[in-house]
Amino acid sequence: MNWKHLTVSLFGGDHGLHGIDQDGDFLHGTVVFDGMTLTVIGTTGHAPIGVNLALRQARAVLDTIVQHPGRPILLLIDTQGQQLRRRDELLGINRAMAHLGMCIDLARRRGHRVIGLVYDQALSGGFITSGLIADACYALPQAEIRVMRLPAMARITKLAPELLEELSHHNPVFAPGVENYWAMGGVRDIWTGDLAAALRQALGDASRDDQRATDGALRGGRRMAASVVQRVLDAA
Amino acid sequence: MISYAECSARERLARLLDAGSFHEWLAPAERVTSPHLAQLGVPCAFDDGVAIGRAQLNGCTVFVAAQEGAFMGGGVGEVHGAKLVGLLQRAIKERPDAVLLLADSGGVRLHEANAGLIAVSEVMRAVLDVRASGVPVIVLIGSANGCFGGMGIVARCCDHVVMSDIGRLAMSGPEVIEASHGVDEFDARDRALVWRTTGGKHRWLSGDCDALVEDDVEAFREAAIALIGMRRPVTLDALQAEHALLVNRLHLLDEAVPEGADDAITLWGRLGVAQAARVNDMDVQAVRALRTP
């Protein structure tokens, strides 16, 4: 979904209220929702997340922590993954990504509610330090979440594409898809219908612990993670 | 001198920690294996590629995880990731003097792609929980596989990073970048270029690792001992300083790299490194002395 259509669905048609600016692939601004001001930070255009875009997001998170303690943060996610360039690797893209993730994590610890919303596309490195480190990550049903497409995965793992395709129908670990990420606990809920109501509910959700492994077990998409963690905790 | 790179995960544990002190949790005999590999016709490992447990290091209690790069490139799958998360969560409860991560990983295990991606993000959060609880987390990087993908991010979420000169730390592997943007973008077979971009010397000169050591198990042991108890709390001030450092570094390459010059060597020069052009030929001790405080 186009981010402007999304924000109209979430916050109504009065663009004057939105105050979200697009600068290249970077989205940043504030909105008033139910009388409460939210910081909105995101990307659009299936942006590749390089050092620069990671730092711009981190700056916006840090500014919110400093200037507006406790203000909730909504992350709007549309990314094709990390920037695949040698220059970004040279400049330490992994460190910039870690920095972004740590800024979001610090915001959470200082009482900012942080909600991730995959409204279009989310891939691997661009997702892991945004939606996946928020208090909770949500997705629209038409969004796409994946690490890699099946043909590329078949090429790299040297497994038959037909086998992966067949398995993808009943095992959520291989195949792209919002439902699969929901089943594995990576996405807390899929927002359908009244998006504003869904956001309201997400902002009011009290649970801020990492409950994804438990969700994955309950939903049947990741049956072992929670029990393995528990076995380690209990091991003699 | 015993090469850290040539050791298996279990050899590293045996030689790095105090002799005989490693007590493993979910050892291979318990057969906690990946539920996803069998249906792909891929052999599993009885430890899913990572050994975790408690040990002594110079008399201090440490929790430790060692990834095995020989099994699926050290890739993080559902069980592998959950073992790391369990170790970290246990550290919050039992408060060892430090947690050591012997990283040897290409990142997310593609055979379990979605589960691996979520698992790595759970590891990230657990690392930050451990740090917030006051226990330092130290990463050692010196294996042939290096530390890539999501594990490259995890490494930079920790208190300290120790690398050997042959260790590599990055996000996307050279092969992935070459496949995506061509050989002119990144020639993955050019070993010198790969190490200038991702290797221990580069990470030391740019401040991405806190100790640069020889490819020697004893050197890693000494570096880890020196870092035990040295916490680096994640505060707003610390992240503001980190931000300024990264922005400053980004701008070092704003000015075009001169025609024919190497961009890594150019970056080192702009970071204030003397004799930047000679770094590739220098030994570890000489490179260690080059870093400006």
Interface residues (C-beta under 8 A of the other chain):
Chain A: V51 N52 L55 A58 R59 L62 I65 V66 Q82 L84 R85 R86 R87 D88 E89 L90 L91 G92 I93 N94 R95 A96 M97 A98 H99 G101 M102 C103 D105 L106 R109 R110 S124 G125 F127 I128 T129 L132 I133 I145 R146 V147 M148 M153 I156 T157 L159 L163 L167 N171 P172 V173 F174 A175 N180 Y181 M184 G185 G186 D210 R212 A213 G216 R222 R223 M224 A225 A226 V228 V229 Q230 R231 V232 L233 A235
Chain B: W25 L26 V32 P35 H36 Q39 L40 G41 V42 I52 E78 V79 G81 A82 K83 V85 G86 L87 Q89 R90 K93 V108 L110 H111 E112 A113 N114 A115 G116 L117 I118 A119 V120 S121 E122 M124 R125 A126 L128 A132 G149 G150 G152 I153 V154 A155 R156 C157 L169 A170 M171 S172 P174 V176 I177 S180 H181 E185 F186 R196 T197 T198 H202 R203 S206 D208 V234 T235 L236 L239 Q240 E242 H243 L246 V247 R249 L250 L253 D263 A264 L267
